[in-house]
Amino acid sequence: MRVSKEQAAKNRQRILDVASRLMRERGISGAGVDALTEAAGMTHGSLYSRFGSKERLIEEAVAHAISTKGQEVPEDFGLDDYISEYLSAAHRDEPGSGCPFAALCCEMPRQSKGVRERFTEGVRGMIGLMSGRMASGLKPRQREERALATAASLVGALVLARAVNDPKLSDDILRATKNRLGD
């Protein structure tokens, strides 16, 4: 049975939504084709007919997660607001809807060139977003340096806060990083 172009686009979008969420929750290696097709309510055949391979799906799902998360940041959101929200317990506790950089960064060295390129483009976008929200009195190179350090601090703090099994230490990591970045 043929599927309309509109339905095919909806199915593709559903697969990308599910794949980007599952990869952030379980990791790329933990989001197998069986889990993806089951969560999306699709068959293996429909997944492969839309993406050709799991590798291509991973590339597009990583790009989709980054793009979707970037679109959630309001234009009038200041850097302090961004930092505060990023380093919140709510963000830490919901990796499936959270930052794809913190959720996937440790897996990137083992991914294909295409996946790493999409991830790298996203990191550059995050740095650009932060740089654009920094004090206007800074020279362009200073803004970029601060944006790089801020992005690394945010992602690193979130990764550590999620990794430890001590709730107080996890909260302390978020709080201390938020305080330090606010200086």
N, C-alpha and C positions, 0 to 999 in steps of 0.2 A: 504494500500500500504506500503510495507516494504521500509525502508530507509537503504542505504548502511552504513557500519561501518564508512567510511570516512565522509559521510554526517551527520551521528549521532554525530561524534566528532566535526564537524563544528557547528552544532546546539547547542551542549553543550557549546562550547566556546563562541558562540554568546550570549547565555543566561547568562553565567558568566560575560561577558563584560558588558552587559546591566544592570544586577543586581548590579554589583559593582559600576557602575556609578550612577544609580538611588538611591541606598542606600546612597551614599555620597552626592547627591544633595538634597534628600527629607527626609533622615533618614530611618532607617529600617522599622519603623511603617508606613512611608509614601510611601514605595515601595511595594504596595500590589500586589498580584498575577495578577490581571487584568492589572495593569500598566506594570508589567514585561512582561507578555505574549504579550501585544500589542506592546511594544517597541521592543521586540525581533522578532515580526512577527510570533509567535508560538501560539499553543493552550494550554489550561490548561493541557490537557492530555499529550502533549509532554513534558511539564515542569515536571509534576509529574512522567512521565515514566523515565526521566533522573535523577531525584533527590529524588523521593519518597515522599518528604514533603517540605513545605516551610522552615521548620527549617533546614533541610539538605542543601537546596539551600542557606540560609543565611550563614551557616557555610562555605560553599565552596566559596561563593561570597566574604565574608570577607577575607578569606585566599587568594583568587585570587587578590583582590584589594591590599593587603599588598605586596604580591609577585611581582605583576606587577609594583607597585610603586618602590619597592626596586631594581628591574632590570633596572630602568631608571637612577639610579645613576651611573655615569661613575667611573671606577676603579681609575682614576687619579684625581678625584674630591676631593679637600681638604676640610677640615671642614669649613673654612671660606666661601668657595664657596657654600657649602651645606646650611649653615646658611643664607647667602645672598639670595639664591634662595627660600629657605623655607619661609623666612619672606618678600617676595615680594608681591606687590599689585596683580600681575598676579596670584600668587598661592592663595591668599586670595579670589580673585574674580572668581575662577574656581573650586569650591569644587568637582564637578563631576569627575574631573581628578586629584584632589589633594590628599593630605595625608588622608588616611582612619582613622588614629588615631584622628586627629582633627575633622573630620566629624562625627565620630561615638562614640567617647569616652563617651559622656554623656549618651548614650543609653545602654552601656555595663552592668551596674549593674542590668538591668532588662532583660538581655538576658539569654539564656540557658547556661549550663555548657560548652557544646561543642563550642558555639560561643565565649564565654569568653576565652576558652583555645586557640582557633585560634588567637584571638586578643592579648592575653598575649604572645604567641609565637612570634608574629609580633613585639610587643614592645621590647621584649628581642633582637630580630634581629636588630632593630633600634639602641638600646643601644650598641650592639656589633659593628655595623657599625661605630658609632661615636667614640667609644673607640679605634677602630683600626686606626682612623685618627687623634688621639690626639698626642701631643708631646711625643716623645719616651723617654724623660728624666723622665717621671712620673712613679711611681711604679704602678703595676697592679691595686691595690685597689684605688689609686688616679684617675687613668684613668676611672675606672668604676663609681666612685662618680661623676666626672665631666661629664661623658657621661649621667648619670641619670639626673643630674641637667639641662644639656643642652637640653635633650629630653623633660623634663617637661616644661622648659621655652619656647621651640619652639612651642609645642602643645598648651600650655596655651595661649601664645601670639596670635597664629592664631585663636583659639577659641574666644578669647575676641575681636580681630580685626573684626571678622565676625559678632559678636553678637551686637556690638554697632551700633546705627543709625546715628552717627556723623562721616562723612568721615575724617575730620581732626583728630579726636581722634583715629580713626582706623589706619590711617597712622602713628600717633605718637606712638601708641602701637608697631607697627612693627619696626619703626625706633629706638625707645628707647631700645627695646629688642635686636635688631641687634647690636646696639652700646655697650650695656652691655655685651653681649656674646663675643664681639670682644676684650674686655679688657684682 
